Amino acid sequence: MNAPHAEELLTLQEIVAAARRKLPPGPWAYLVGGAETETTVKRNRQALDAIAFRPRVLRDVSRIDATAAILGRPSRLPVFLAPIGGLESLVEGGGAAAARAAAQFGIPLMLSSVCQPGLEQTAAAADATRFFQLYVRGDDAWVDDFVRRALDHGYAAFCLTVDVAMYSRRERDLIGRFVKPWRKGASEVSHFQAGLSWDQVKRYKDKYSLPLIIKGIATAEDAQLAVEHGVEVVYVSNHGGRQLDHGLGTAAVLPHIVSSVRGKAEVWVDGGFMRGTDVVKALALGASAVGLGRLCGLGLAAAGVPGLVRALELLEEEVRICLGLLGVTSCAGLTPQHLAPAPPVAEPGVFSAFPHLANE
Ligand SMILES: Cc1cc2nc3c(=O)[nH]c(=O)nc-3n(C[C@H](O)[C@H](O)[C@H](O)COP(=O)(O)O)c2cc1C
């Protein structure tokens, strides 16, 4: 069967199915898998599915504005591309392809330090709003070099991912003997990431004015510490369930973190966000932006830049419909009163947001 053109894909589920057909088993397992029993992966979905909506009606929703500001930058949707290492194993052009899609659609991109073709070439590829995410694999001077390069190449914020003190056991990769080229040499320098503490956050804040994002906050206590250190963005994440197994779903911890941050930093979130309704739930809980991890990789794998742009268009349509049916005309109109707890109806899983996928 010929690969469909991106515009022929009418549902996000078709994007997932197209990616599944395109990717060889190793990269597929790498993209979709999680740590050990994948309980955290499932809890991300379970937490989102445990939230129902309380729609308000008769509120003139003939005009809907689903745009947002993310760290003060305009964005077509309140979402951004989460950092993905090794994107080059999923799509030709790797990070540059993601940057082109982000620019074309109009949302920010966060580039991973373990993604090719690297910080400079990705910046040159497209004029997207961009943030840079670093895995610390060297000393302070090594980190400083990355900050300088990020500043020189127009990155609007710097991100430290802090939920990888240890690299987890991703069993799909181990069972499939998938050797990730970008992990080569990582074990020799893993002590740098393991040795991170709030001292490095303080050092960064004392030295640089480039906004700092701490990615991988999963408790209200750590969110509080991040705020005390003057961090601009508390990024609630469990790495898509790829690091600590048996964690809570991010949508379950988000309200506690929002209350502990009390508006002193932006709160971003990711983990299992696959549908427009998922994004709307996070905003109603008080997040200002949602990161797309696997969905970004799936869009790119399905049909390159047009595939990801198409996935974002479909997501946008879902967000707009959800806003309208909730009786609000903009993301700012969402409140926790639009939500209510409810028992999930789906068995949670990495693709449980796509109930018709099984019929593929
Ligand atoms: C294939 C893949 C590679 C990833 N690489 C990185 C990375 O290099 N740096 C990082 O901070 N997070 C990385 N993550 C985690 C994502 O940034 C994000 O936290 C997670 O994917 C969100 O969950 P979701 O995939 O369910 O949307 C990766 C995730 C995936 C799926």
Ligand as a Chemical Component Dictionary entry (heavy atoms), coordinates in Angstrom:
data_LIG
# 
_chem_comp.id                   LIG 
_chem_comp.type                 NON-POLYMER 
_chem_comp.pdbx_formal_charge   0 
_chem_comp.three_letter_code    LIG 
# 
loop_
_chem_comp_atom.comp_id 
_chem_comp_atom.atom_id 
_chem_comp_atom.alt_atom_id 
_chem_comp_atom.type_symbol 
_chem_comp_atom.charge 
_chem_comp_atom.model_Cartn_x 
_chem_comp_atom.model_Cartn_y 
_chem_comp_atom.model_Cartn_z 
_chem_comp_atom.pdbx_ordinal 
LIG C1  C1  C 0 11.431 8.715  22.010 1  
LIG C2  C2  C 0 11.511 9.675  23.158 2  
LIG C3  C3  C 0 12.716 10.313 23.430 3  
LIG C4  C4  C 0 12.799 11.223 24.478 4  
LIG N1  N1  N 0 13.966 11.912 24.692 5  
LIG C5  C5  C 0 14.008 12.875 25.655 6  
LIG C6  C6  C 0 15.154 13.710 25.792 7  
LIG O1  O1  O 0 16.125 13.601 25.057 8  
LIG N2  N2  N 0 15.135 14.632 26.782 9  
LIG C7  C7  C 0 14.071 14.803 27.634 10 
LIG O2  O2  O 0 14.096 15.661 28.510 11 
LIG N3  N3  N 0 12.967 14.032 27.498 12 
LIG C8  C8  C 0 12.906 13.100 26.520 13 
LIG N4  N4  N 0 11.764 12.359 26.356 14 
LIG C9  C9  C 0 10.588 12.636 27.210 15 
LIG C10 C10 C 0 9.692  13.675 26.554 16 
LIG O3  O3  O 0 10.319 14.929 26.484 17 
LIG C11 C11 C 0 8.373  13.832 27.316 18 
LIG O4  O4  O 0 8.649  14.116 28.658 19 
LIG C12 C12 C 0 7.483  12.599 27.228 20 
LIG O5  O5  O 0 7.612  11.957 25.990 21 
LIG C13 C13 C 0 6.040  13.003 27.445 22 
LIG O6  O6  O 0 5.187  11.911 27.401 23 
LIG P1  P1  P 0 4.374  11.450 26.088 24 
LIG O7  O7  O 0 5.368  10.803 25.188 25 
LIG O8  O8  O 0 3.399  10.469 26.632 26 
LIG O9  O9  O 0 3.778  12.675 25.463 27 
LIG C14 C14 C 0 11.665 11.453 25.297 28 
LIG C15 C15 C 0 10.470 10.810 25.011 29 
LIG C16 C16 C 0 10.379 9.938  23.946 30 
LIG C17 C17 C 0 9.045  9.293  23.652 31 
# 
loop_
_chem_comp_bond.comp_id 
_chem_comp_bond.atom_id_1 
_chem_comp_bond.atom_id_2 
_chem_comp_bond.value_order 
_chem_comp_bond.pdbx_ordinal 
LIG C1  C2  SING 1  
LIG C2  C3  SING 2  
LIG C2  C16 DOUB 3  
LIG C3  C4  DOUB 4  
LIG C4  N1  SING 5  
LIG C4  C14 SING 6  
LIG N1  C5  DOUB 7  
LIG C5  C6  SING 8  
LIG C5  C8  SING 9  
LIG C6  O1  DOUB 10 
LIG C6  N2  SING 11 
LIG N2  C7  SING 12 
LIG C7  O2  DOUB 13 
LIG C7  N3  SING 14 
LIG N3  C8  DOUB 15 
LIG C8  N4  SING 16 
LIG N4  C9  SING 17 
LIG N4  C14 SING 18 
LIG C9  C10 SING 19 
LIG C10 O3  SING 20 
LIG C10 C11 SING 21 
LIG C11 O4  SING 22 
LIG C11 C12 SING 23 
LIG C12 O5  SING 24 
LIG C12 C13 SING 25 
LIG C13 O6  SING 26 
LIG O6  P1  SING 27 
LIG P1  O7  DOUB 28 
LIG P1  O8  SING 29 
LIG P1  O9  SING 30 
LIG C14 C15 DOUB 31 
LIG C15 C16 SING 32 
LIG C16 C17 SING 33 
# 
